[in-house]
């Protein structure tokens, strides 16, 4: 019975990945409003009814696509290891993971796709309920644990986690919007990642050993 349930879970996971991949391509090409479930089903090579077996409607499928773009499984693994891991190494790994977003064809449409959420009140509410609230609740818990261990500064976790999240997401969106004109392109990928990781970890104020 356990093997059967595990096999069912794997099949469900693969099917969801298949559907969100196809939906991501359609949403990126057509936009949320113009995209249709039959169009997405055709791109995925499945019957229309198959989509409704996994997602109640287009809104929920759209949210799943954006969530998968922003919060990848490797990123969740890195976040989950933060309380026990070397913070400097973890921050750098997170930056490496996030930087790869700008090289994804669907993620390149992230600014316009996020705009769809802002314009649609129901999408916005669903985004908050299914993604923002659960994610930041988890992040605040991790921040409190890091404060308790003395690794993070003592500040309001709700503000600290959103400041970090906004910084990283904002940087990625700017990077996508600037494209080839971005001055970041003059720097190596490693230098960009190292600088971002250092900034998130230590901010702008010079540490005592760095002051002239």
C-alpha positions as CSV (number, residue, x, y, z in Angstrom):
1,X,0.0,0.0,0.0
2,X,2.8,2.4,0.9
3,X,4.5,1.7,-2.5
4,X,1.3,2.3,-4.3
5,X,0.8,5.7,-2.5
6,X,4.4,6.7,-3.2
7,X,4.0,5.8,-6.9
8,X,0.8,7.8,-7.0
9,X,2.5,10.8,-5.5
10,X,5.3,10.6,-8.0
11,X,2.9,10.5,-10.9
12,X,0.9,13.5,-9.5
13,X,4.2,15.4,-9.1
14,X,5.3,14.7,-12.7
15,X,1.8,15.6,-14.1
16,X,1.8,18.9,-12.2
17,X,5.3,19.7,-13.5
18,X,4.1,18.9,-17.1
19,X,1.1,21.2,-16.8
20,X,2.9,24.1,-15.2
21,X,5.7,23.9,-17.8
22,X,3.2,24.1,-20.6
23,X,1.1,26.8,-18.9
24,X,4.3,28.8,-18.3
25,X,5.1,28.9,-22.0
26,X,1.5,29.8,-22.9
27,X,1.2,32.5,-20.2
28,X,4.6,34.0,-21.2
29,X,3.6,34.1,-24.9
30,X,-0.1,35.2,-24.6
31,X,-0.4,36.8,-21.2
32,X,-2.8,35.7,-18.4
33,X,-6.0,37.2,-19.9
34,X,-5.6,35.9,-23.4
35,X,-4.4,32.4,-22.5
36,X,-7.0,29.7,-22.3
37,X,-7.2,26.3,-20.6
38,X,-7.8,24.5,-24.0
39,X,-4.6,26.2,-25.3
40,X,-2.6,25.1,-22.3
41,X,-4.0,21.6,-22.5
42,X,-2.9,21.4,-26.2
43,X,0.6,22.6,-25.3
44,X,0.8,20.0,-22.6
45,X,-0.6,17.2,-24.8
46,X,-3.4,16.4,-22.5
47,X,-7.2,16.6,-22.5
48,X,-8.8,19.8,-21.1
49,X,-10.4,17.8,-18.3
50,X,-6.9,16.6,-17.1
51,X,-6.0,20.1,-16.1
52,X,-9.1,20.4,-13.9
53,X,-8.1,17.2,-12.1
54,X,-5.1,19.1,-10.7
55,X,-6.1,22.8,-10.7
56,X,-9.6,24.3,-10.1
57,X,-9.1,26.9,-12.8
58,X,-6.8,29.2,-14.7
59,X,-6.1,31.4,-11.7
60,X,-4.8,28.6,-9.6
61,X,-2.7,27.3,-12.5
62,X,-1.2,30.7,-13.1
63,X,-0.3,31.1,-9.4
64,X,1.3,27.6,-9.5
65,X,3.4,28.7,-12.5
66,X,4.7,31.9,-10.8
67,X,5.3,30.1,-7.5
68,X,7.4,27.4,-9.3
69,X,9.4,30.2,-11.1
70,X,10.2,32.1,-7.9
71,X,10.4,29.3,-5.3
72,X,12.3,26.3,-6.8
73,X,12.9,23.0,-4.9
74,X,16.7,23.7,-4.7
75,X,16.0,27.1,-3.1
76,X,13.6,25.6,-0.5
77,X,16.3,23.1,0.3
78,X,18.9,25.9,0.8
79,X,16.4,27.8,3.0
80,X,15.6,24.8,5.1
81,X,19.3,24.2,5.9
82,X,20.0,27.8,7.0
83,X,19.8,27.2,10.8
84,X,22.6,24.6,10.7
85,X,24.6,25.8,7.7
86,X,27.4,28.3,7.2
87,X,25.5,31.5,6.6
88,X,28.0,33.1,4.2
89,X,28.0,29.9,2.0
90,X,24.3,29.6,2.1
91,X,23.6,33.2,1.1
92,X,26.0,32.7,-1.8
93,X,24.2,29.5,-2.9
94,X,20.9,31.3,-2.7
95,X,22.2,34.1,-4.9
96,X,23.5,31.5,-7.4
97,X,20.1,29.9,-7.5
98,X,18.3,33.2,-8.0
99,X,20.7,34.5,-10.6
100,X,19.8,31.5,-12.8
101,X,16.3,32.8,-13.1
102,X,17.3,35.6,-15.5
103,X,18.5,32.9,-17.9
104,X,15.1,31.2,-18.0
105,X,12.9,32.0,-21.1
106,X,9.7,32.1,-19.1
107,X,11.2,33.9,-16.1
108,X,12.3,36.6,-18.5
109,X,8.6,37.5,-18.6
110,X,8.4,37.6,-14.8
111,X,7.8,41.4,-14.6
112,X,4.8,41.3,-16.9
113,X,3.5,38.1,-15.3
114,X,3.7,39.7,-11.8
115,X,1.9,42.7,-13.3
116,X,-1.0,40.4,-14.1
117,X,-1.3,39.5,-10.4
118,X,-1.3,43.2,-9.3
119,X,-4.0,44.1,-11.8
120,X,-6.4,41.2,-11.0
121,X,-7.8,41.5,-7.4
122,X,-8.7,37.8,-7.3
123,X,-5.3,36.7,-8.5
124,X,-3.7,39.1,-6.0
125,X,-5.7,37.6,-3.1
126,X,-4.9,34.0,-4.2
127,X,-1.2,34.9,-4.5
128,X,-1.2,36.2,-1.0
129,X,-3.1,33.2,0.4
130,X,-1.2,30.4,-1.4
131,X,2.3,31.9,-1.6
132,X,3.2,35.0,0.3
133,X,1.6,34.3,3.6
134,X,2.9,30.6,3.9
135,X,6.3,31.5,2.6
136,X,7.0,34.5,4.9
137,X,5.5,32.7,7.9
138,X,8.2,30.0,7.3
139,X,10.9,32.6,6.7
140,X,10.0,34.5,9.9
141,X,10.3,31.3,11.9
142,X,13.8,30.7,10.5
143,X,14.8,34.3,11.2
144,X,13.7,33.9,14.8
145,X,15.7,30.7,15.1
146,X,18.7,32.5,13.7
147,X,18.3,35.4,16.1
148,X,18.0,33.0,19.0
149,X,21.3,31.4,18.0
150,X,23.0,34.8,17.7
151,X,23.7,34.5,14.0
152,X,21.2,37.2,12.9
153,X,20.7,40.7,14.2
154,X,17.7,41.2,16.5
155,X,15.1,43.0,14.5
156,X,11.4,42.4,13.6
157,X,11.4,39.2,11.5
158,X,8.4,40.4,9.5
159,X,10.3,43.4,8.3
160,X,13.7,41.7,7.9
161,X,12.4,38.8,5.8
162,X,10.4,41.0,3.5
163,X,13.4,43.4,3.1
164,X,15.6,40.6,2.0
165,X,13.0,39.0,-0.3
166,X,12.2,42.4,-1.9
167,X,15.9,43.1,-2.4
168,X,16.5,39.8,-4.2
169,X,13.3,39.8,-6.2
170,X,13.8,43.5,-7.1
171,X,17.3,42.9,-8.3
172,X,16.2,40.1,-10.5
173,X,13.4,42.0,-12.0
174,X,15.7,45.0,-12.7
175,X,18.2,42.6,-14.3
176,X,15.6,41.2,-16.6
177,X,14.2,44.6,-17.5
178,X,17.6,46.1,-18.2
179,X,18.6,43.2,-20.4
180,X,21.8,43.6,-22.4
181,X,22.0,47.3,-21.3
182,X,22.6,46.4,-17.7
183,X,26.0,47.5,-16.3
184,X,25.9,44.2,-14.4
185,X,26.8,42.5,-17.7
186,X,30.3,44.1,-17.4
187,X,31.0,42.0,-14.3
188,X,31.5,38.3,-14.1
189,X,28.7,36.2,-12.8
190,X,30.8,35.2,-9.8
191,X,31.5,38.8,-8.9
192,X,27.8,39.7,-9.0
193,X,26.8,36.8,-6.9
194,X,29.6,37.5,-4.3
195,X,28.6,41.1,-4.1
196,X,24.9,40.4,-3.7
197,X,25.6,37.7,-1.0
198,X,27.9,40.1,0.9
199,X,25.3,42.9,0.7
200,X,22.5,40.7,2.0
201,X,24.7,39.4,4.7
202,X,26.3,42.6,5.8
203,X,24.5,45.6,4.2
204,X,26.1,48.9,3.2
205,X,27.7,49.9,6.4
206,X,31.4,49.1,6.5
207,X,32.5,46.5,9.0
208,X,35.1,47.6,11.5
209,X,38.0,45.8,9.8
210,X,37.1,47.4,6.5
211,X,37.2,51.0,7.7
212,X,40.2,53.1,6.6
